[in-house]
Amino acid sequence: MEILGRAPGADLDLDATFTDLGLDSRMAVALRTSVARATGRVLPTTLLFDHPTPAALIEALGRTTRKVTSFDDSPDRTTGR
């Protein structure tokens, strides 16, 4: 939320476009980079154009997370390998 100039925990209209929330192209790159770091994923440069609202972005990230976690190739929780 810091990228949007809002305090953590502030209300956010999940159906408003990022543009309507005040995001410009520089901020879109910063948000994509922040989400990529937080998720550990490589995300496309078109991420916020492909998913123009917070709700659409959350849904897309959730779908890709479910796809990744549906495979049982995670490290053994006891050994970490």
C-alpha positions as CSV (number, residue, x, y, z in Angstrom):
1,M,0.0,0.0,0.0
2,E,3.0,2.3,0.5
3,I,3.4,2.5,-3.2
4,L,-0.1,3.8,-3.5
5,G,0.6,6.4,-0.9
6,R,-1.8,4.8,1.6
7,A,-1.1,3.7,5.1
8,P,-0.9,0.0,5.9
9,G,-4.3,-1.2,6.8
10,A,-6.1,1.6,5.0
11,D,-9.2,0.7,3.1
12,L,-8.7,0.0,-0.6
13,D,-11.4,-0.4,-3.2
14,L,-10.5,-3.8,-4.7
15,D,-12.6,-3.2,-7.8
16,A,-11.1,0.2,-8.7
17,T,-8.5,0.3,-11.4
18,F,-5.0,0.9,-10.4
19,T,-5.2,4.1,-12.5
20,D,-8.2,5.3,-10.5
21,L,-6.2,4.5,-7.3
22,G,-3.6,7.0,-8.6
23,L,-1.0,4.5,-9.9
24,D,1.2,5.8,-12.7
25,S,3.6,3.7,-14.9
26,R,6.5,4.2,-12.5
27,M,4.5,3.1,-9.6
28,A,3.2,0.1,-11.5
29,V,6.7,-1.1,-12.0
30,A,7.5,-0.6,-8.3
31,L,4.4,-2.5,-7.3
32,R,5.2,-5.4,-9.7
33,T,8.7,-5.5,-8.3
34,S,7.4,-5.5,-4.8
35,V,4.9,-8.3,-5.5
36,A,7.6,-10.3,-7.3
37,R,9.9,-10.0,-4.3
38,A,7.2,-10.9,-1.8
39,T,6.1,-13.9,-3.8
40,G,9.5,-15.0,-5.0
41,R,8.2,-15.2,-8.6
42,V,9.2,-13.7,-11.9
43,L,6.2,-11.6,-13.0
44,P,5.5,-10.2,-16.5
45,T,6.0,-6.5,-17.1
46,T,2.4,-6.4,-18.2
47,L,1.1,-7.7,-14.9
48,L,-1.0,-4.6,-13.9
49,F,-2.2,-4.1,-17.5
50,D,-3.3,-7.8,-17.6
51,H,-4.9,-7.5,-14.1
52,P,-6.0,-3.8,-13.8
53,T,-7.7,-4.0,-10.4
54,P,-6.4,-5.2,-7.0
55,A,-9.2,-7.9,-7.1
56,A,-8.0,-9.2,-10.5
57,L,-4.4,-9.2,-9.4
58,I,-5.2,-11.1,-6.2
59,E,-7.2,-13.6,-8.2
60,A,-4.5,-14.1,-10.7
61,L,-1.8,-14.5,-8.0
62,G,-4.0,-17.0,-6.2
63,R,-4.6,-19.1,-9.4
64,T,-0.9,-19.3,-10.1
65,T,-0.1,-20.2,-6.4
66,R,-2.7,-23.0,-6.5
67,K,-1.1,-24.3,-9.7
68,V,2.3,-24.3,-8.2
69,T,1.3,-25.8,-4.8
70,S,-0.8,-28.5,-6.4
71,F,2.4,-30.3,-7.3
72,D,4.1,-32.4,-4.6
73,D,7.6,-31.2,-5.3
74,S,8.0,-29.2,-2.1
75,P,10.9,-29.8,0.2
76,D,10.4,-32.3,2.9
77,R,9.3,-30.3,5.9
78,T,11.5,-32.3,8.3
79,T,14.7,-32.2,6.4
80,G,14.2,-29.1,4.2
81,R,15.3,-31.1,1.1
